[in-house]
């Protein structure tokens, strides 16, 4: 009987996750160029070509920078918002709602909006910065800045989302540890650093994994705002895969890139889950 | 949980002994909230203004609401009088006329509702079995589910697209719905929640002669409403707003576009003339989610908390 309950979910998981993963891995070892081709086995050639491709190495570096640039600040802000808004009340639930609003906006809409905000000279960012004497910035056109403009948009969009998980985590914390710390004379900061953060280890682990996944899958803003440019400065892994498959019809390279991306994501996720959950055992 | 809720204010209130750090904390929070709101302010403001006001950054929040002459209307041969437009009216009517926005919103409702319903149908029995039943291979199944939490569907979009193409399903509602019908996140969330449901409740139902299926739908489902509300928000927000997947599987048929694809109608000609209507479209797309969220907000945080997600 339990198996009958599990069966639909397992069938769907196999059909929509395991089977496609297997296919991607298999295609990545063949010389198939387009969908539906049955290519011949060519071993690791696609991977050799992939790592020889400057654009791919660029996308890898960009995505690493983008991940660090988005994951760390958005989690820090999300946690900060949550501890500030921990007590429930009219004002705090109003603030919680406002901070969650960016999650509700489609990334494409946010991108369209930020294109306007980031317009050089006449855009709102430059308009207000000019008032305090900052010179005009080419937010999306300068290769050394464009990626960080996307990072700003992403942090804006995601911090409130992560706040929710921290709020939920905070509400289910047992209060005696914090009270003990209070009686011992720990101030507010000490209580956060030595009691709350270690006890929220599993929440941090979970949110880190979600944030890492988001750093890979959220590319709507790349599609709308920069198309990977200028000069490939905002080319991220999924956008690279998307282009190789749909525009350059190089299925071998696209699938090899998918395998590499998934492998990296898995390793990083496992690593965060292991390290952060472990901290709880030491201290919690 | 209720204990924590009662005790939290007690612990927190002691913090007021440090007025300087209190002030800093609140200042950061207020600045954060203002920064977060700023783009929304811009979005709404742009949807109210005329093209010249948008390009020159004038007119404050509401714009002057003076009529302006629509160049596009002159080009197609309208007289100057006919082409005199009020900015708000122009922006919002253009949003609905240039793209069949009503149709897109309807598609959005159909797609997000189908996805959520099927997700619940599939996830709930699985979550129940994983949380409450003892059987051979349970750990292995749970491992298999958890592993998929780390595999984003976006990353395996390629073979999924091929699969749907082979079945001739691209450019159909099915293509928009099917790949998302299994939500590992949903299974995980509901399993966490079901673990907190007392076994006595289930045993009592079994004594009454209920089958395991009946228990899932008639006992577990009603208790799971807060957690399901939380999951509904996650699911609906993700799929209402998704651009990547619809863009891949809906290639020709505009009548199947979802709301974010509607914004694409204005892409490529993102000059001042189109910012007003484009932002009007964005406002129209975001509003249902904001309203739904505000209505469900109290249950939402409660729902995630009940799942013991920490």
Interface residues (C-beta under 8 A of the other chain):
Chain A: X1 X2 X3 X5 X6 X8 X9 X10 X12 X13 X16 X17 X18 X19 X20 X21 X23 X24 X27 X35 X36 X77 X80 X81 X84 X85 X86 X87 X88 X93 X95 X96 X97 X98 X99 X100 X101 X102 X103 X104 X105 X106 X107 X108 X109 X110 X112 X113 X114 X115 X116 X117 X122 X124 X127 X156 X159 X160 X164 X165 X167 X168 X169 X170 X171 X172 X173 X174 X175 X178 X179 X182 X187 X188 X189 X191 X200 X202 X203 X206 X209 X213 X216 X217 X219 X220 X223 X224 X238 X241 X242 X245 X246 X251 X254 X255 X258 X261 X262 X265 X266 X269 X270
Chain B: X1 X3 X4 X5 X7 X8 X9 X10 X11 X12 X14 X15 X18 X21 X25 X26 X28 X29 X32 X33 X35 X36 X37 X39 X40 X42 X43 X46 X55 X57 X121 X122 X123 X125 X126 X128 X129 X130 X133 X135 X138 X141 X144 X145 X148 X149 X150 X151 X152 X153 X154 X155 X156 X157 X158 X159 X160 X161 X162 X163 X165 X166 X178 X179 X181 X182 X184 X187 X212 X213 X216 X237 X240 X241 X242 X243 X244 X247 X248 X259 X260 X263 X264 X266 X267 X270 X275 X278 X279 X281 X282 X285 X286 X289 X290 X293 X294 X297 X298 X300 X301 X304 X305 X307 X308 X309 X310
